[in-house]
């Protein structure tokens, strides 16, 4: 419910605007999950101006993916993935 003018504010030393920061978190989490699920990065690049509803939908999907991944792990398991050859 935040006004658009608040979402485009920048703070000194921060990572862009609030909306840019949220977009960065949500899309990088998707890529992180792609790698942990054992595949190549398939998540799309974010649109230039994603909507908050769109970001919320991706975050909800990510939460389901995280829960699914967690349900497959045994106690003490270590999760790894390959990102850019590492």
C-alpha positions as CSV (number, residue, x, y, z in Angstrom):
1,X,0.0,0.0,0.0
2,X,3.1,2.2,-0.2
3,X,2.7,5.2,-2.5
4,X,4.7,5.0,-5.8
5,X,6.7,8.1,-4.8
6,X,8.0,6.2,-1.8
7,X,9.0,3.2,-3.9
8,X,11.2,5.2,-6.2
9,X,13.1,7.0,-3.4
10,X,16.9,6.4,-3.0
11,X,18.9,6.6,0.1
12,X,22.6,7.4,0.3
13,X,24.7,4.2,0.4
14,X,21.7,2.0,-0.6
15,X,21.1,-0.3,-3.5
16,X,18.9,1.9,-5.7
17,X,15.3,2.5,-4.9
18,X,13.1,0.4,-2.7
19,X,11.4,-1.1,-5.7
20,X,14.8,-1.9,-7.4
21,X,16.0,-3.5,-4.1
22,X,12.8,-5.7,-3.9
23,X,13.2,-6.6,-7.5
24,X,16.8,-7.6,-7.0
25,X,16.0,-9.8,-4.0
26,X,13.1,-11.6,-5.6
27,X,14.7,-12.3,-8.9
28,X,18.0,-13.4,-7.4
29,X,16.2,-15.7,-5.1
30,X,14.6,-17.3,-8.2
31,X,18.0,-17.8,-9.8
32,X,19.4,-19.2,-6.5
33,X,16.6,-21.7,-6.5
34,X,17.2,-22.7,-10.1
35,X,20.7,-23.6,-9.2
36,X,19.8,-25.4,-6.0
37,X,17.2,-27.5,-7.8
38,X,20.0,-28.8,-10.0
39,X,19.2,-27.0,-13.2
40,X,20.4,-24.1,-15.3
41,X,19.2,-20.7,-14.5
42,X,15.8,-20.5,-16.1
43,X,14.3,-17.6,-14.3
44,X,13.6,-14.7,-16.6
45,X,15.3,-11.3,-16.2
46,X,13.1,-8.8,-14.4
47,X,11.1,-6.4,-16.5
48,X,12.2,-2.8,-16.4
49,X,9.3,-1.8,-14.2
50,X,7.8,-4.9,-12.4
51,X,4.6,-4.4,-10.5
52,X,4.5,-5.0,-6.8
53,X,1.8,-7.6,-7.5
54,X,4.1,-9.3,-10.0
55,X,6.9,-9.3,-7.5
56,X,4.6,-10.7,-4.8
57,X,3.5,-13.5,-7.1
58,X,7.1,-14.5,-7.8
59,X,8.0,-14.3,-4.1
60,X,5.0,-16.6,-3.4
61,X,6.2,-19.1,-6.0
62,X,9.7,-18.9,-4.6
63,X,8.4,-19.7,-1.1
64,X,6.7,-22.9,-2.4
65,X,9.9,-23.9,-4.2
66,X,11.9,-23.4,-1.0
67,X,9.4,-25.5,1.0
68,X,9.5,-28.2,-1.6
69,X,13.3,-28.2,-1.7
70,X,13.5,-28.3,2.1
71,X,11.0,-31.2,2.3
72,X,13.5,-33.4,0.3
73,X,16.4,-32.8,2.6
74,X,17.6,-35.1,5.4
75,X,18.8,-33.7,8.7
76,X,22.4,-32.3,8.4
77,X,22.2,-32.4,4.6
78,X,24.3,-29.8,2.7
79,X,22.7,-28.2,-0.3
80,X,25.0,-27.2,-3.2
81,X,24.6,-26.0,-6.7
82,X,26.7,-25.0,-9.7
83,X,26.6,-21.3,-10.7
84,X,28.7,-20.1,-13.6
85,X,31.0,-23.0,-13.3
86,X,31.5,-22.9,-9.6
